[in-house]
Amino acid sequence: MKELLCPAGNFEKMKAAILYGADAVYLASDMFGMRAAADNFTLEELEEAVKYAHAHGVKLYVTVNTMPHTVEYERLKKYLKRYDEIGVDALIISDLGVFQLTRELIPNMEIHISTQASVVSAYTATAWHKMGAKRVVLARELSLEEINEIRKNTPKELELECFIHGSMCISYSGRCLLSNFYTGRDANRGACAQPCRWNYTNALPLSFSEEKRPKTPLNIEEYKEGTFVMSSKDMCMIEHIPELMESGIDSFKIEGRMKSAYYTAICTNTYKMAMDEYRKDPTRYRYNPLWLRELESVSHREYATGFYFDNPMDNPQTVTQNGYLREKAYLCVATGERDGEYYYFTQRNKLSAGDVCEIITPGKTGRRFEVDKLYNEKGEEIPSAPHPSMTFKMKVPFEVKAGDIIRSSER
């Protein structure tokens, strides 16, 4: 059974992931995670999150994948013991010291080796397994062929996890010092400022070469928006579900704990639909172009297939456009309540009568409709729902369930 593992930057995003089909979610508490800028969970919130996930049959993994300094270990001990008491399903770890401390303090805890550990061989994966790891998150720089080779040469009991969608790092498995150099924010302790995404217009010549290798220049292409020698494209593997499903990968991971709840819902829903379609009958599986349309509706950079089919030395897959391709407006979410033929919604962005929208339901791609009339909680007709988190009702020409999303659409 292939696992779909989805990001949960906060409670709202976790609920979205679970509603739209995640088999497992990964998140961080307020310490020791590689996404310090995400909302993350206090220990009290984490306890509630574990209860919620388990009540819905979903596993919950906690990232402990920073590289703590010596003075941080006393606090780390308290957190590790609390994770065990709370009942998290696994810890995602990259640092050998954290790994060893976990084995000593909570020996029954399942451990997954983070992609930060840069595992690129069967030898390394097996070494981690012999030390007690249940799963290895392979480095994103591997090809599908290399991943399958690792699977053939590692114990069957060792699970392999790989990223299939989301942001890529230009540095090897996230091992970068640029942020520390420019801002003093340590990327290896969860505080990356993403200087690889900054605009370096006119900072470099069009090409340069190392003095002993004049015949191998590095070209620096500059577009009207700037130079993007370090900013990588986002990974998107939706067009290659058969290759993934037939590979030796056990868990498919979506990146994006700092993205929106809408991003989490759409990405989870899309890959879940594709995976389920393949499971029905692999011989009759057909790629649905609407799946890519769904993934293009979320905030992202230009898409590529990472290094599954490309050598990073031959094709670094840097972007040609500045910034993100913005997601469609997330207008409102269904509360699950209704009044006759009217459904209630909670506002996320302004929605007006006459707007052309799409409804997103678990297991379905966007379905288009035009908003007729809107009514507030008093039953009064209103021209729009302009206030954040306000409750209103409207007709929708489809069955609506709690958590369904209404987003903007082109006419």
ZILINGI-V222961 format. One record per residue. N is the residue number from 1. PHI is phi in whole degrees, -180 to 180 (NA if undefined). PSI is psi in whole degrees, 0 to 359 (999 if undefined). Layout:
n | phi | psi
N | PHI | PSI
N | PHI | PSI
This chain:
n | phi | psi
1 | NA | 121
2 | -82 | 131
3 | -92 | 138
4 | -102 | 113
5 | -108 | 123
6 | -124 | 153
7 | -76 | 146
8 | -138 | 84
9 | -70 | 336
10 | -157 | 183
11 | -64 | 320
12 | -62 | 316
13 | -68 | 324
14 | -64 | 317
15 | -63 | 322
16 | -64 | 316
17 | -61 | 315
18 | -68 | 316
19 | -61 | 323
20 | -95 | 12
21 | 117 | 11
22 | -66 | 140
23 | -86 | 334
24 | -154 | 155
25 | -126 | 154
26 | -126 | 144
27 | -156 | 178
28 | -130 | 151
29 | -83 | 188
30 | -80 | 7
31 | -143 | 150
32 | 72 | 17
33 | -108 | 154
34 | -81 | 7
35 | -126 | 72
36 | -63 | 335
37 | -84 | 352
38 | -72 | 164
39 | -62 | 316
40 | 60 | 182
41 | -124 | 136
42 | -71 | 168
43 | -62 | 325
44 | -68 | 317
45 | -66 | 324
46 | -63 | 321
47 | -61 | 317
48 | -67 | 323
49 | -64 | 319
50 | -62 | 316
51 | -62 | 317
52 | -66 | 313
53 | -62 | 313
54 | -66 | 327
55 | -64 | 336
56 | -104 | 13
57 | 70 | 27
58 | -115 | 138
59 | -83 | 154
60 | -131 | 122
61 | -112 | 139
62 | -110 | 131
63 | -81 | 126
64 | -130 | 55
65 | -110 | 20
66 | -82 | 177
67 | -113 | 86
68 | -65 | 147
69 | -83 | 166
70 | -53 | 318
71 | -67 | 346
72 | -90 | 351
73 | -70 | 329
74 | -64 | 317
75 | -68 | 322
76 | -59 | 320
77 | -58 | 318
78 | -65 | 319
79 | -66 | 317
80 | -62 | 316
81 | -62 | 322
82 | -70 | 321
83 | -57 | 320
84 | -67 | 317
85 | -65 | 321
86 | -68 | 329
87 | 96 | 31
88 | -64 | 153
89 | -82 | 332
90 | -166 | 159
91 | -114 | 139
92 | -102 | 115
93 | -128 | 143
94 | -119 | 329
95 | -87 | 133
96 | -63 | 323
97 | -65 | 318
98 | -64 | 320
99 | -59 | 310
100 | -64 | 318
101 | -63 | 320
102 | -63 | 316
103 | -62 | 325
104 | -77 | 316
105 | -79 | 316
106 | -133 | 73
107 | -61 | 340
108 | -90 | 358
109 | -72 | 134
110 | -73 | 133
111 | -119 | 131
112 | -111 | 134
113 | -86 | 122
114 | -64 | 155
115 | -61 | 339
116 | -62 | 341
117 | -80 | 354
118 | 57 | 51
119 | -78 | 118
120 | -129 | 11
121 | -146 | 158
122 | -65 | 328
123 | -63 | 313
124 | -68 | 317
125 | -60 | 317
126 | -67 | 323
127 | -61 | 315
128 | -63 | 319
129 | -62 | 317
130 | -64 | 331
131 | -82 | 349
132 | 125 | 4
133 | -76 | 138
134 | -88 | 329
135 | -145 | 151
136 | -123 | 128
137 | -90 | 108
138 | -69 | 154
139 | -61 | 145
140 | -75 | 354
141 | -86 | 2
142 | -86 | 149
143 | -86 | 165
144 | -63 | 323
145 | -62 | 317
146 | -66 | 321
147 | -62 | 315
148 | -64 | 326
149 | -68 | 321
150 | -62 | 318
151 | -60 | 319
152 | -65 | 335
153 | -116 | 22
154 | -127 | 158
155 | -59 | 143
156 | -61 | 331
157 | -71 | 339
158 | -81 | 123
159 | -87 | 145
160 | -115 | 131
161 | -121 | 141
162 | -141 | 147
163 | -73 | 138
164 | -122 | 352
165 | -158 | 142
166 | 123 | 190
167 | -65 | 145
168 | -113 | 152
169 | -105 | 136
170 | -71 | 338
171 | -87 | 158
172 | -66 | 112
173 | 49 | 35
174 | 82 | 7
175 | -84 | 92
176 | -132 | 145
177 | -117 | 1
178 | -60 | 315
179 | -61 | 316
180 | -63 | 320
181 | -64 | 314
182 | -83 | 324
183 | -126 | 348
184 | 80 | 4
185 | -93 | 121
186 | -82 | 112
187 | -65 | 333
188 | -86 | 5
189 | -127 | 23
190 | 90 | 8
191 | -116 | 30
192 | -59 | 131
193 | -90 | 1
194 | 55 | 52
195 | -64 | 341
196 | -65 | 342
197 | -93 | 355
198 | -72 | 162
199 | -91 | 119
200 | -109 | 40
201 | -53 | 130
202 | 62 | 12
203 | -82 | 342
204 | -134 | 153
205 | -71 | 172
206 | -68 | 335
207 | -158 | 156
208 | -152 | 166
209 | -145 | 156
210 | -72 | 142
211 | -58 | 329
212 | -91 | 359
213 | -132 | 58
214 | -65 | 341
215 | -90 | 2
216 | -125 | 69
217 | -70 | 151
218 | -100 | 116
219 | -82 | 138
220 | -116 | 102
221 | -81 | 133
222 | -118 | 126
223 | -102 | 174
224 | -62 | 333
225 | -81 | 341
226 | 143 | 195
227 | -113 | 134
228 | -127 | 49
229 | -66 | 336
230 | -111 | 347
231 | -88 | 112
232 | -86 | 155
233 | -70 | 163
234 | -85 | 151
235 | -85 | 140
236 | -148 | 115
237 | -112 | 20
238 | -63 | 334
239 | -85 | 4
240 | -131 | 38
241 | -61 | 316
242 | -57 | 316
243 | -62 | 321
244 | -69 | 314
245 | -66 | 331
246 | -92 | 0
247 | -85 | 180
248 | -87 | 12
249 | -79 | 133
250 | -94 | 329
251 | -133 | 126
252 | -99 | 121
253 | -109 | 132
254 | -102 | 127
255 | -81 | 152
256 | 137 | 42
257 | -67 | 339
258 | -96 | 359
259 | -81 | 178
260 | -78 | 167
261 | -63 | 326
262 | -62 | 314
263 | -56 | 312
264 | -60 | 314
265 | -63 | 313
266 | -67 | 313
267 | -64 | 316
268 | -61 | 311
269 | -60 | 317
270 | -66 | 310
271 | -68 | 327
272 | -63 | 316
273 | -60 | 315
274 | -66 | 317
275 | -65 | 318
276 | -65 | 321
277 | -63 | 320
278 | -67 | 318
279 | -64 | 329
280 | -57 | 312
281 | -168 | 97
282 | -55 | 328
283 | -72 | 338
284 | -107 | 6
285 | -61 | 135
286 | -133 | 131
287 | -66 | 134
288 | -103 | 114
289 | -57 | 338
290 | -66 | 337
291 | -65 | 317
292 | -66 | 323
293 | -59 | 320
294 | -62 | 313
295 | -70 | 336
296 | -78 | 350
297 | -84 | 351
298 | -100 | 164
299 | -65 | 125
300 | -163 | 165
301 | -93 | 179
302 | -54 | 143
303 | -91 | 149
304 | -151 | 180
305 | -101 | 27
306 | 60 | 223
307 | -112 | 17
308 | -59 | 324
309 | -125 | 359
310 | -126 | 143
311 | -79 | 124
312 | -60 | 336
313 | -76 | 330
314 | -88 | 327
315 | -140 | 90
316 | -70 | 348
317 | 57 | 51
318 | -85 | 155
319 | -74 | 162
320 | -116 | 358
321 | -126 | 147
322 | -82 | 135
323 | 78 | 190
324 | -91 | 153
325 | -86 | 113
326 | -71 | 149
327 | -81 | 159
328 | -64 | 152
329 | -66 | 128
330 | -86 | 104
331 | -87 | 315
332 | -166 | 167
333 | -131 | 141
334 | -72 | 137
335 | -83 | 340
336 | 97 | 355
337 | -101 | 157
338 | -147 | 161
339 | -131 | 91
340 | 66 | 241
341 | -92 | 5
342 | -103 | 138
343 | -108 | 145
344 | -93 | 144
345 | -136 | 156
346 | -108 | 127
347 | -71 | 140
348 | -118 | 322
349 | -143 | 162
350 | -59 | 133
351 | -126 | 136
352 | -127 | 153
353 | -59 | 136
354 | 95 | 348
355 | -65 | 144
356 | -94 | 124
357 | -130 | 176
358 | -134 | 144
359 | -105 | 136
360 | -112 | 122
361 | -123 | 143
362 | -51 | 129
363 | 87 | 4
364 | -136 | 149
365 | -82 | 172
366 | -60 | 135
367 | -117 | 130
368 | -86 | 145
369 | -160 | 165
370 | -108 | 132
371 | -69 | 129
372 | -91 | 265
373 | -114 | 149
374 | -115 | 147
375 | -136 | 141
376 | -82 | 183
377 | -65 | 340
378 | -85 | 356
379 | 88 | 9
380 | -87 | 137
381 | -70 | 136
382 | -130 | 148
383 | -73 | 335
384 | -159 | 168
385 | -113 | 89
386 | -94 | 348
387 | -99 | 132
388 | -55 | 131
389 | 69 | 9
390 | -70 | 151
391 | -100 | 136
392 | -148 | 172
393 | -133 | 154
394 | -160 | 164
395 | -83 | 145
396 | -136 | 132
397 | -77 | 26
398 | -141 | 160
399 | -68 | 136
400 | -119 | 135
401 | -122 | 161
402 | -56 | 132
403 | 93 | 349
404 | -61 | 143
405 | -109 | 137
406 | -107 | 127
407 | -127 | 166
408 | -71 | 160
409 | -149 | 158
410 | -78 | 151
411 | -72 | 999
